Amino acid sequence: MLVKIQKCGNSYLIRIPKSFLKSLSLNTNDEVDISIDEEKIIISKINKKNISLKKRIKKYTGQNLSKDFKWDD
């Protein structure tokens, strides 16, 4: 597919067809990885791992963490 590069402020942009985004399950404001390989620009979907709430809370080290809190099985 042939697209044109357009100027937007101090940056440049290309339009990605909705069908491409839909086929990769990408939505507005999703993050992607962009890299260069020789003369190619590669845009890759980032597969985020879903972390359970239990695991997130176990990793939490901030303020307000109750000292006597325990998880039930």
N, C-alpha and C positions, 0 to 999 in steps of 0.2 A: 504494500500500500504506500503510495506516495503522499507525503504531507509536507507542509511548509513550516519553517522555523519562523516564529513571530517574536517581536520584541515586546516586553512587558516591564516597564520601569528599567531597572538595571539588570534584569534577567531576561532569559529567552525561554520560549515555551513551544511545545508541540501539543497538538490535540490528539488524545487517545480515544479511539472509537468506543462507544458504550458497549458494543458487542465484545470487545477485547476484555474490558473490565468485568463484564458479567461472566464471561467464561472462566475467569480466574477468581471470581467472588470478591472483587475489590470494590470498595465504596469510597465516596468522598472522604477525605482526611485520613485514609489508611496510609500507613508508611510503607515505602518500597525501598529497595536497595538499588543504587545506580552505580555502574562501574564502566570502565573502558577496557576493551580487549582489542588491541591493535587499532583498527579503524572502525570499531563498532561501539555503540553505546548500548549497554545492556541494562534493562530495568527488570528487577526480579521481585517477585512477591516474597514477603517475609512471613514465614510460618511461625506464629507466636504459639508457644505452648500454654495451654490453659492450666493454671495452677489453682488447686482447690483452696477454699477459704481457710481450711485447717492448716495447710502448709504455709500459706501467707502469714497467718497469725503466729505460727511457730517461729518464723524468721524475723518477726517484728522485734526490734530492740529499742524502740523509742520510749518516750515518757509515758506515763499512765499505764504501764504494764503491771498488772496485779501480781504480786509475789506468790500468792497462794492459789493461783488459778491452775486447774488440772483438766485435761481432756478425759471424758468418759469414753469407754470403748463403744 
